[in-house]
Amino acid sequence: MKDKLTIICILGPLFLLSILGICTPDAELSKEERRKLEQLPEFSWTNVKNNTYFPKWTDYLTDQFPCRDEFRKLKGLISLNVFQKSEENNVIQIDDTLYEINPYIDEKSLTHFTDLLNKTIATYNNASNIYYSIIPDKTYYLEGKNIPKLDYTSLTNQIKEEFKNYTYISLFEELNKESYFQTDIHWKQSALENVVKKLKKEMNLPTNNLSWTKQEVSPFYGALKSRIPNNIPEETITFYINDIIEQATVYNYEKQTTEKVYQKENINHLDGYDVFLSGASALLIIENPNATTNKELVVFRDSFASTLIPLLIPEYQKITLIDLRYIGSEYLKNIPEITFQNNPDILLLYSIPVINNSYTLK
């Protein structure tokens, strides 16, 4: 009787999981892991002979295992609470937040970053109002934690030496660690009120008392969540909208399409952050038909700008967003939509992951 009970306890759950696996439709992607999942491989003798069929079958069974996300969460709980594991893939969990560790300045990358932007601005700009900001990472705001942190004072001073003709706008005091998503490196749009006020003040923009409507989409799983076992639940993306933003148009130069500022359906992408300006894009041109001035803004940016720039749309007739990771600086002169003839404001807005890996800029 005891042996039968042991066999039932072992084989019973396996049998139930097998039935559940057969009855459950295959998932196409894992939002928590931010990747596509292996699908049922097509059988052919050629694939068998080439030894590609059975490895794909193994990957398929692993990816489509029943209750896979639940088992991953259980593994994370055991790693955190039993084995006291705190760091993996350069990511650490402190309380209910994940942090990416970036403790060093890549001096060669920093030089490449400032040289490229100086060259780009000199080639394409006739404007006199050039501003720049450095976006700190979350670890800057950790206090009393024995983890390595980047020396932002040294970083800022070095960039100031190379950008002497531009106006530096510090955003460090306008943020805190709650300004960022728990499972992602990016800041939340709902935490940028003070950042917007600071930029408007320094860039001599009017402070309009506009009304905003808050909207939310979920679930959001940040990029850091897949890199370390963790027990942090899904998050919610909050964004602000009004009639001006609703009626603004976004021309995507790569896709040759006109879109809305916010794409709520993109919460279902591998990167839910694509809700803002449809995610990574080489060149976007935002037109505001309700503008009361003919002011223009040109932003050289990384992905952090996607959440910030919508909040500046009411102040400009046209905003051009350029991401040099996806379009070469020399190529810009061939794009008629980029004229720089109306004395636009220029904003350089970059975070440490790009500054420390500036060879991705072209």
C-alpha positions as CSV (number, residue, x, y, z in Angstrom):
1,M,0.0,0.0,0.0
2,K,2.8,2.4,0.9
3,D,4.6,1.7,-2.4
4,K,1.4,2.3,-4.4
5,L,0.9,5.6,-2.6
6,T,4.5,6.6,-3.4
7,I,4.0,5.8,-7.1
8,I,0.8,7.7,-7.2
9,C,2.4,10.8,-5.6
10,I,5.2,10.7,-8.1
11,L,3.4,9.8,-11.3
12,G,0.1,11.6,-10.5
13,P,1.4,15.1,-10.9
14,L,3.3,14.1,-14.0
15,F,0.2,12.6,-15.5
16,L,-1.8,15.8,-14.7
17,L,0.9,18.0,-16.1
18,S,1.0,15.9,-19.3
19,I,-2.8,16.2,-19.8
20,L,-2.6,20.0,-19.0
21,G,0.1,20.3,-21.6
22,I,-1.9,18.6,-24.3
23,C,-5.0,20.7,-23.5
24,T,-3.3,24.0,-23.2
25,P,-2.7,26.0,-26.5
26,D,1.0,26.7,-27.2
27,A,2.1,30.3,-26.2
28,E,3.9,32.4,-28.8
29,L,5.9,34.5,-26.4
30,S,6.8,35.0,-22.8
31,K,6.4,38.6,-21.6
32,E,8.2,37.9,-18.4
33,E,11.3,36.6,-20.3
34,R,10.8,39.1,-23.2
35,R,11.3,36.5,-25.9
36,K,9.5,34.3,-28.4
37,L,8.9,30.8,-27.3
38,E,9.8,27.7,-29.4
39,Q,7.0,26.3,-31.4
40,L,6.2,22.7,-32.4
41,P,9.0,21.8,-34.9
42,E,8.0,20.4,-38.3
43,F,9.1,16.8,-38.7
44,S,11.1,15.8,-41.7
45,W,13.8,13.1,-42.3
46,T,16.2,15.9,-43.4
47,N,15.9,17.6,-40.0
48,V,16.4,14.3,-38.2
49,K,19.5,13.5,-40.3
50,N,20.9,17.0,-39.7
51,N,20.3,16.6,-36.0
52,T,18.2,19.7,-35.8
53,Y,14.8,18.2,-35.1
54,F,15.3,16.7,-31.6
55,P,17.1,19.7,-30.2
56,K,14.2,21.9,-31.3
57,W,11.8,19.4,-29.9
58,T,13.6,19.6,-26.5
59,D,13.4,23.4,-26.6
60,Y,9.8,23.2,-27.5
61,L,8.9,21.0,-24.5
62,T,10.9,23.2,-22.2
63,D,9.3,26.4,-23.5
64,Q,5.7,25.0,-23.5
65,F,5.9,23.2,-20.2
66,P,2.6,23.6,-18.3
67,C,2.6,26.3,-15.6
68,R,6.0,27.4,-16.7
69,D,5.8,30.9,-15.4
70,E,4.6,29.7,-12.0
71,F,7.6,27.3,-11.8
72,R,9.9,30.1,-12.7
73,K,8.4,32.2,-9.9
74,L,8.9,29.4,-7.5
75,K,12.5,29.0,-8.6
76,G,13.0,32.7,-8.0
77,L,11.5,32.5,-4.5
78,I,13.8,29.6,-3.6
79,S,16.9,31.4,-5.0
80,L,16.1,34.6,-3.1
81,N,14.8,33.3,0.2
82,V,16.6,29.9,0.6
83,F,19.9,30.4,-1.2
84,Q,20.0,34.2,-0.5
85,K,20.9,34.9,-4.1
86,S,20.9,38.6,-4.8
87,E,22.8,39.3,-8.1
88,E,22.8,37.7,-11.5
89,N,23.5,39.0,-15.0
90,N,24.7,42.3,-13.6
91,V,21.3,42.8,-11.9
92,I,20.5,43.0,-8.2
93,Q,17.3,42.9,-6.3
94,I,16.9,45.2,-3.3
95,D,13.6,45.0,-1.5
96,D,11.0,45.1,-4.3
97,T,13.1,46.7,-7.0
98,L,15.6,45.5,-9.6
99,Y,18.7,47.5,-10.3
100,E,21.2,47.2,-13.1
101,I,24.8,47.7,-11.9
102,N,26.8,50.2,-14.0
103,P,29.7,51.2,-11.7
104,Y,32.3,52.3,-14.2
105,I,32.8,55.0,-16.8
106,D,34.0,53.8,-20.2
107,E,36.4,56.6,-21.0
108,K,36.8,55.7,-24.7
109,S,33.1,55.4,-25.1
110,L,32.5,58.7,-23.4
111,T,35.0,60.4,-25.8
112,H,33.3,58.8,-28.8
113,F,29.9,60.0,-27.4
114,T,30.9,63.7,-27.1
115,D,32.9,63.8,-30.3
116,L,30.1,62.3,-32.4
117,L,27.4,64.7,-31.0
118,N,29.7,67.7,-31.3
119,K,30.3,66.8,-34.9
120,T,26.6,66.1,-35.6
121,I,25.5,69.4,-34.0
122,A,28.1,71.4,-35.9
123,T,27.1,69.9,-39.2
124,Y,23.3,70.2,-38.9
125,N,22.6,73.0,-36.5
126,N,22.1,76.7,-36.9
127,A,20.3,77.1,-33.6
128,S,21.7,79.0,-30.6
129,N,19.6,77.2,-28.0
130,I,21.3,73.9,-27.3
131,Y,20.7,72.0,-24.1
132,Y,21.7,68.6,-22.7
133,S,20.8,66.4,-19.8
134,I,22.2,63.2,-18.4
135,I,19.7,60.7,-17.0
136,P,20.9,58.9,-13.9
137,D,20.2,55.3,-13.3
138,K,18.3,54.0,-10.2
139,T,21.4,53.1,-8.2
140,Y,22.3,56.8,-7.9
141,Y,19.4,57.1,-5.4
142,L,20.3,54.1,-3.3
143,E,21.4,55.1,0.2
144,G,23.1,52.9,2.7
145,K,23.6,50.0,0.3
146,N,27.0,48.5,-0.2
147,I,26.9,48.2,-4.0
148,P,29.2,49.8,-6.5
149,K,27.9,53.1,-8.0
150,L,29.0,55.2,-11.0
151,D,30.7,58.4,-10.2
152,Y,28.2,60.8,-11.8
153,T,30.2,63.9,-10.6
154,S,33.2,62.9,-12.7
155,L,31.0,61.9,-15.6
156,T,29.2,65.2,-15.6
157,N,32.3,67.2,-15.3
158,Q,33.9,65.4,-18.2
159,I,30.9,66.0,-20.5
160,K,30.7,69.6,-19.5
161,E,34.3,70.1,-20.7
162,E,33.3,68.8,-24.1
163,F,29.9,70.5,-24.3
164,K,31.1,74.0,-23.3
165,N,28.9,75.8,-25.8
166,Y,25.7,74.0,-24.7
167,T,23.5,74.6,-21.6
168,Y,23.5,71.8,-19.1
169,I,20.2,71.0,-17.3
170,S,20.7,68.8,-14.3
171,L,17.8,66.5,-13.6
172,F,19.3,64.7,-10.6
173,E,17.3,66.6,-8.0
174,E,14.0,66.1,-9.8
175,L,14.1,62.3,-9.6
176,N,14.3,59.6,-6.9
177,K,14.3,55.8,-7.0
178,E,10.5,55.7,-7.1
179,S,10.7,57.6,-10.4
180,Y,11.7,54.3,-12.2
181,F,9.9,51.1,-12.9
182,Q,10.6,48.3,-10.4
183,T,11.6,45.8,-13.1
184,D,13.0,48.1,-15.8
185,I,15.8,50.7,-16.2
186,H,13.4,53.4,-17.5
187,W,11.6,56.2,-15.7
188,K,7.9,56.4,-15.3
189,Q,6.0,59.1,-17.2
190,S,3.9,59.6,-14.1
191,A,7.0,60.6,-12.1
192,L,8.3,63.3,-14.6
193,E,6.3,66.3,-13.4
194,N,9.3,68.0,-11.8
195,V,11.6,67.0,-14.8
196,V,9.2,68.8,-17.2
197,K,9.0,71.9,-14.9
198,K,12.8,72.0,-14.8
199,L,13.2,71.7,-18.5
200,K,10.6,74.3,-19.2
201,K,12.3,76.8,-16.8
202,E,15.7,76.3,-18.3
203,M,14.5,76.3,-21.9
204,N,12.4,79.4,-21.4
205,L,9.2,77.7,-22.2
206,P,5.8,78.9,-20.9
207,T,4.3,77.1,-17.9
208,N,0.8,76.4,-19.1
209,N,-1.8,75.0,-16.7
210,L,-3.1,72.3,-18.9
211,S,-5.4,69.6,-17.8
212,W,-4.4,66.0,-18.2
213,T,-6.2,62.7,-18.1
214,K,-4.5,59.6,-16.6
215,Q,-4.7,56.3,-18.4
216,E,-3.3,52.9,-17.5
217,V,-2.3,49.7,-19.3
218,S,-1.0,46.4,-18.0
219,P,0.6,44.0,-17.6
220,F,4.1,45.5,-18.0
221,Y,7.2,43.3,-17.4
222,G,10.5,45.3,-17.5
223,A,13.7,44.3,-19.2
224,L,15.4,43.5,-15.9
225,K,12.8,40.9,-14.8
226,S,14.1,38.2,-17.2
227,R,17.7,38.6,-16.0
228,I,17.5,37.5,-12.4
229,P,15.1,35.2,-10.4
230,N,12.6,37.5,-8.6
231,N,9.2,37.6,-7.0
232,I,8.2,41.0,-8.2
233,P,4.7,41.0,-9.8
234,E,3.7,42.7,-13.1
235,E,3.6,46.5,-13.2
236,T,1.2,49.0,-14.7
237,I,2.2,51.7,-17.2
238,T,0.6,55.1,-16.5
239,F,0.5,57.8,-19.2
240,Y,-1.0,61.3,-19.4
241,I,-3.0,62.6,-22.3
242,N,-5.1,65.7,-23.3
243,D,-6.7,67.0,-26.4
244,I,-3.4,68.4,-27.7
245,I,-1.6,65.1,-27.4
246,E,-4.6,63.2,-28.7
247,Q,-4.6,65.3,-31.9
248,A,-0.9,65.4,-32.5
249,T,0.5,63.1,-35.2
250,V,3.7,61.1,-35.2
251,Y,5.4,60.4,-38.5
252,N,7.6,57.3,-38.4
253,Y,10.3,57.8,-41.1
254,E,11.3,54.1,-41.2
255,K,7.7,52.8,-41.5
256,Q,6.5,55.7,-43.6
257,T,3.4,55.8,-41.5
258,T,1.6,58.3,-39.3
259,E,0.7,57.1,-35.8
260,K,-0.6,58.3,-32.5
261,V,1.6,59.4,-29.6
262,Y,0.5,56.5,-27.5
263,Q,-0.1,53.0,-28.8
264,K,-1.9,51.2,-26.0
265,E,-2.1,47.9,-27.9
266,N,1.8,47.7,-27.8
267,I,1.6,46.7,-24.1
268,N,1.3,43.2,-25.6
269,H,4.7,43.6,-27.4
270,L,7.7,41.8,-26.0
271,D,8.6,45.3,-24.7
272,G,5.5,46.9,-23.3
273,Y,7.5,50.2,-23.1
274,D,6.6,50.4,-26.8
275,V,3.3,52.0,-25.7
276,F,5.2,55.3,-25.8
277,L,5.9,56.5,-29.4
278,S,5.8,52.9,-30.7
279,G,9.2,52.1,-29.2
280,A,12.7,52.3,-30.7
281,S,12.7,54.3,-34.0
282,A,15.4,56.0,-36.0
283,L,13.4,59.2,-36.8
284,L,10.1,60.5,-35.6
285,I,8.5,63.8,-36.5
286,I,5.7,65.0,-34.2
287,E,3.3,67.7,-35.5
288,N,1.1,69.7,-33.1
289,P,-1.8,71.3,-35.1
290,N,-2.9,73.1,-31.9
291,A,0.3,74.9,-31.4
292,T,0.1,78.6,-30.6
293,T,3.7,79.3,-31.7
294,N,5.9,78.1,-34.5
295,K,8.6,76.8,-32.1
296,E,10.4,73.6,-33.0
297,L,12.4,71.2,-30.9
298,V,15.0,68.7,-32.1
299,V,15.9,65.9,-29.7
300,F,18.9,63.6,-30.0
301,R,17.9,60.8,-27.7
302,D,17.7,57.3,-26.5
303,S,14.6,55.4,-25.3
304,F,14.2,57.5,-22.1
305,A,12.9,60.3,-24.3
306,S,9.9,58.3,-25.4
307,T,8.1,58.9,-22.1
308,L,9.2,62.5,-21.6
309,I,8.7,64.1,-25.0
310,P,4.9,63.6,-25.1
311,L,4.6,66.0,-22.1
312,L,6.5,68.7,-24.1
313,I,4.2,68.5,-27.2
314,P,1.9,71.3,-26.1
315,E,4.9,73.8,-26.2
316,Y,6.0,73.1,-29.8
317,Q,4.6,73.1,-33.3
318,K,7.1,70.4,-34.4
319,I,9.3,68.0,-32.5
320,T,11.9,65.9,-34.3
321,L,13.3,62.8,-32.5
322,I,16.6,61.4,-33.7
323,D,18.0,58.1,-32.4
324,L,21.6,57.8,-33.7
325,R,21.6,54.1,-32.8
326,Y,19.4,53.4,-35.8
327,I,20.3,56.2,-38.2
328,G,23.7,57.5,-39.2
329,S,24.5,61.1,-38.4
330,E,25.9,61.6,-41.9
331,Y,22.6,60.4,-43.4
332,L,20.5,63.1,-41.8
333,K,21.5,65.7,-44.4
334,N,19.7,63.7,-47.0
335,I,16.4,63.9,-45.2
336,P,14.3,66.9,-46.3
337,E,12.1,66.7,-43.2
338,I,15.1,67.7,-41.1
339,T,15.9,71.3,-42.1
340,F,17.1,73.1,-38.9
341,Q,16.2,76.3,-40.6
342,N,13.7,77.6,-38.1
343,N,16.2,78.1,-35.3
344,P,14.9,75.2,-33.3
345,D,15.7,74.3,-29.7
346,I,18.1,71.4,-29.5
347,L,18.0,68.9,-26.6
348,L,20.6,66.1,-26.1
349,L,19.0,63.6,-23.8
350,Y,21.0,60.4,-22.9
351,S,21.2,57.8,-20.2
352,I,24.3,56.0,-18.9
353,P,23.8,52.7,-20.8
354,V,24.1,54.6,-24.1
355,I,26.9,56.9,-23.0
356,N,28.9,53.9,-21.8
357,N,28.2,52.0,-25.0
358,S,28.2,54.9,-27.5
359,Y,29.7,52.8,-30.3
360,T,26.1,51.9,-31.0
361,L,25.7,55.6,-32.1
362,K,26.4,56.1,-35.8
